[in-house]
Amino acid sequence: MPTRQCYNRAVETATLPFPPLQLRQMVGPIVEDSYYDNPDGSYIWGPLDIPPLKAGEAYRRVFDFGCGCGREERRLLLQKDRPEKIVGLDINPEMIDWCQNNLAAPGVSFFHHDVWNVNYAPKNSKNRVLPIRHIGSDFTLIEANSVFTHLHEDQSKFYLDQMRSMLAPTGIIRATWFLFNKKAFPMMGDNLNTIFINEADPSNAVYYDWKAFVTMVHKLGYRIVHINWAQMLGFHNIICLGRSDNFLDISNMTPPGTSVLGY
């Protein structure tokens, strides 16, 4: 795939600023520069050559749902094969302001999403969800790192439904999920499919029953097309969803017990 030259070269990749430490600490425990860098210009999530996609094809137009302080955008801008379009969305206004002031460029834009969260957006309006379809369409990749791991089931259904019309025909959603097997919790009925770890803030971490998750995404018109199972029990799994019939659905499997709680 040829290198795209759609960005303003005045934005010198060698001088792209790193997000300030304060914002990095809000995003997560890993704050080192190397975690926010891409010195060799490689595809930051690998080639994503999930048939029928060819290596690098998914990176043409990227929507980062929950972009935080721009870690992925900074790394995408350093790719040798840069996306022609990058859109970042986040609920934290301070992080969006920083991204707009330091990473925005032709083809790169950021938007604040006015949804409330007790830790990340306590000053936002008390919205549980808001539409996102207006952000754009024909995205070849929607990234959602550490987002659905903090959303309740109704919120996840809402945003996955919104994303379906935002995807290109062979576009994919690459997202992280916490998974468990509710057979290990016999008190859970058919309509109880999530568990939480924090009484004060249930959004701190939300685990989804694997079978209920499969049913949910199928009802929303998706196929499960690729999975990177968690390397440690209870940690997040990276799951790719697509809506094209050209993708092979791999949902008919039993998750490994070393990666998903209760198996």
Residue, then its C-alpha position, 0 to 999 in steps of 0.5 A: m500500500p503506497t504511503r499517503q501524503c495527505y497531511n500538512r508537512a508543516v506538522e513535523t513528526a519529529t517535533l510532535p509533543f507528548p501529552p503532559l504527565q498530568l493527562r497521561q496519569m488520568v488515562g492509565p498507569i503507563v506514562e512513559d514516553s515510549y508508550y506514546d511513541n512510534p519511532d519505527g513508523s509501524y502499524i500501531w495495532g499490527p497489519l490488521d490483515i483480517p480477510p478480506l482486508k489486506a495489510g494496512e487497509a484498515y488504517r485509511r480512515v480511523f475513528d478513535f472512540g475514547c481518544g483520551c489525550g491523543r496517545e493513538e493519534r500521536r502514534l498514527l501520525l508517526q506511521k510511515d503509512r499515515p491514515e488519510k483521516i483521523v477523528g478522536l472523540d472523548i468525554n474529557p474536555e481538558m484532554i480534547d482541548w490539548c489534542q486540538n491545540n497540539l495534534a489537530a492538522p488537516g485530516v485530523s480532528f477532535f470532538h468533545h462528547d458531553v457524556w457524564n462520568v464520575n471520574y473522567a468527566p464530572k463536569n459534563s452534562k448528566n447524559r448517559v449516551l449521546p449520538i455519534r453518527h454525525i462525527g462521520s461515516d465510511f470509517t475503515l477502523i473504529e478503535a475503542n480502547s478501554v471504553f466498553t470496559h467501562l460502559h453498562e450494557d445499554q450504553s454499549k448497545f447504543y454505541l455499537d448500534q451507532m457505529r454500524s452506520m459509521l463503518a465502511p463496507t469492510g470496516i472493523i471495530r477494534a475494541t477491548w472487553f472484559l469477559f466472564n462466564k456467568k455459569a460461575f454465578p448461578m444466581m444470575g438470570d437470563n437478563l443479568n449479563t454484566i458484573f461490576i467491581n466497584e460499588a461506588d463507581p460501577s463503570n470502574a470495570v464492567y465484565y460481560d458474559w461471553k455468550a450474552f456478548v456474542t448474542m448482543v453483537h449478532k443482534l446488532g448486525y456484527r460478526i466477531v472476526h478476530i480476537n486477541w485473548a487476554q494474556m492474564l486472567g481477568f484482563h481485557n480481550i481485544i475483539c474485532l467486529g465487522r458487518s460484511d458477509n465477507f468476514l468469517d464469524i469466529s464466535n462459535m468457540t469456547p474462550p480459554g480459561t487462562s483469559v476469561l473468568g469462569y472458563 
